[in-house]
Amino acid sequence: MDLSEESGGPGSAPDRAEGQPVGTLRGAGVQVDTARAARITVALVLVALVAVGSVLLVAGYRKNAQIDALRSQGVPVAVTIGHCLGLMGGTGSSPAGYECTGTYTYHGTHYLEGVPGSTFYPEHAVVAGVVASGDPGLLSTPSTVASSHATDTLYIVSAALLGTAVAIVVWLVVRRRRSPAP
């Protein structure tokens, strides 16, 4: 005989039905509606798939639009380097590259922007840059513009995520229509 049966307390043999737990912690029991938990989990997964897929789709579109703008509306500018900071590598013992900022003037307006790439430039050096005439804050280098091309491969991951979300919704709708009504 165990201690709970000897004491006659809650959960003792006379108080419980066969196959029931011996006792509960301070009278609190936990009941989980697994069907509801599954619905909530599926809904959260769908929201996450749609959110991430949408963000990636917009980011890919924006990246392609920037490349197209620089290639079709690019205007050369002279960028004066303000400063360069060394970026540390994994161990921190040697630089992994450099992050430089520079100033340039376009149609009488002065801009201070980061210079793409990881090349070190001495302070006050003048380097060639390219800005989009429709967005003069978009600065690149001639070599980067020459090597960049708009591509549809940016949309593959976002399309896969959104397609997965649609497939799950279609599967759920078909499953619900096939299941008998209660």
C-alpha positions, 0 to 999 in steps of 0.5 A: 500500500502506498502513502496516499492510500494509508493517509486517506487524503485526496487521491487515495484509493477510495476517492479515485476511479480505476485508471485515473492518476493517483493525485494532482498537484494542489488540485490543479489539473491541465487539460490541453485541447490538442485540436485547438493547439494544432490549429493555432500552430498551423495559423502561426506557421502560415502567418510566418510563411506569408510574412517572411515570403512577402518581406523577401519578395519586396526586398528582391524587387527593391534590389532589382529596381536599384540595380536597374536605376543605377544601370539606366539612370546612373550619373557619375559623381566624384566622391571624397572619402571622409573616413574608413573604418577597419572591419575585424575578422572572426578572431579580431586579429586582422581586418576583414575589410573596410567601411568607408563613407564619402561626400559628393554633390549632385545638383547642388545638394551635398550627400554623405553616404557609405561607399560600397565595397571593402576597399581602404581609401585614404582620407580626402581621396577622390574616387569615382561613384555612380548615383541614380538620377531619380534617387541621388542617395543611391551610391555605387561604384562603376565596377559594382554597377558594371558587374550587377544585373537584375535577376529573377533568382531573388524571387525563388525563396519568396515564391517557395515560401508563399507557395508553401503557404498557399499549398497548406491552405488548399490542403486544409480546405480540401481536408475540411470539405472531405471530412464528414460534418459532426 
